[in-house]
């Protein structure tokens, strides 16, 4: 009978921790053996972590990755494992090793190398052009491909399933998160499974890597498009499925579409190769294993989970024990602190409030109330005297000049300086608190509130900041972020009676314009066509363009939208813009 038990190992790999990753793979292989698994699959480049970027240009890095793979191979007695690694032949290849009984049975090289958005695989890897490998195990014919290969309807999967007869396709992946990506990904997987009449096993990596979040969401999809098992998201997980491949065989026998397609597609039979993997002997009848289908979560919970995972992995993988957050009494710093406490625990977070003469009693009270609600240590360092000393020292050179944003920015830079002093003295990582709306238009101070080693809200629009704050209070069933912080009109409090609305349109309008321009690449006419004032649109677009120099000097931050600043949206600082 064509039956097989598979396991998808959704693990959190650390880039460069080659032997740590290998040990995690070995440990999960042992768990799979204890559960009578026939085939276990691990994510793309699981040995070295994803994306390794220019570490791939180091020959020692590549050779150590191959040595670690050899250690993994030794653990595969009585089981088949599919493991992502870097293969070195005539060039470097993004590869998957198919191993069984302590030997590599075959190697697949990734064909489609993404070189867009956050991906630079064309910079490092050679395109795979090897023969079409299939494997036969327990009378089941299966094949392996890697990440991007599955996104093309006429790509390797069609050749493997339609040409070579694979009934089970195992795709190992490193697919980064952005809001809405889960539905796009799942719909694509269902389409590939039904179009090719295959069972599709999809194993995605999970974890934070610099600015990228990998959300997992591994799944197994039947040949009729039904999800047979779905992993949790934003955490490590193992999912299992007992597959009856006879259903695939029967479905194919009665499919006129498949017969037609086999006739019109000219597959080169001589390039197909099938490798036999010995059938695993079973001592007794194996009890059917439970198949878990974790349900999707809401969009706001997705973002919340992604940000918490990003904070946790950036802080811990880079060896920090504590972080420090400047608390202004405003909503951005409050949300940053609340997310960080959830991610790291209250004893790992220090809040610092730095009031000036322009700080209202309401914001000072809210900063303290927030710290009390979160249970974190709060340090208070007034900046009045420091600010006055700056003005005194600059009085002669500034003589005859009217006060302007210079004096405002001095306050922000004093605060940034104090946070960095605490970081230097105690080894705390400074988290900057600016959001995407402000960073987009330059409503932030370089070397001031932009100071920090990591920016939690860098890709979070202001309107989403409010949604997340309300979500946290609802989730916790109490007022974590003070209600007054959420309802108060936003202000930088760098001069008397200052409000964000003095400089910016309402955030619900600003964010819509920013999304259309930054993420959709719409021009003035197209954005105005969505009902916005033309002069306002031009003003916002110009503000985005001229503040690239600020964003280039900002700390890295967590990507949660389809197009984030930094690795994703890459604009030159020096350029002559066309008339917008």
NORFENGI-V588746 format. One line per field, one symbol per residue. ss: DSSP state (a for helix, b for strand, c for the rest). A space follows every 50 residues. Layout:
# NORFENGI-V588746
ss: ???
This chain:
# NORFENGI-V588746
ss: ccbbbbbbbbcccccccaaaaaaaaaaaaaaaaaccccbbbbcccccccc ccaaaaacaaaaaaaaaaaaaaaccccccbbbbbbbbbcccbbbbbbbbb ccbbbbbbbcccccccccccaaaacccccccbbbbbbccbbbbbbbaaaa accccaaaaaaaaccccbbbbbbccbccccaaaaaaaaaaaaaaaaccbb bbbbcbbbbccbbbbbccbbbcccccbbbbccbcccbbbbbbbbcaaaaa aaaccaaaaaaaaaccccaaabbbbbccccccccccccccccbcccccaa aaaaaaaaaaaaaaaaacccccbbbbccccaaaaaaaaaaaaaacaaabb bbbcccccccaaaaaaaaaaaaaaccbbbbcccaaaaaaaaaaacccccc ccccaaaaaaaaaaaaaaaaaaaaaaccbbbbcccaaaaaaccccccccc cccbbccccccaaaaaaaaaaaaaaaccccccaaaaacccccccccccca aaccccaaaaaaaaaaaaaccccaaaaacccccaaaaaaaaaaaaacaaa aaccccbcccccccbcccbccccccccccc
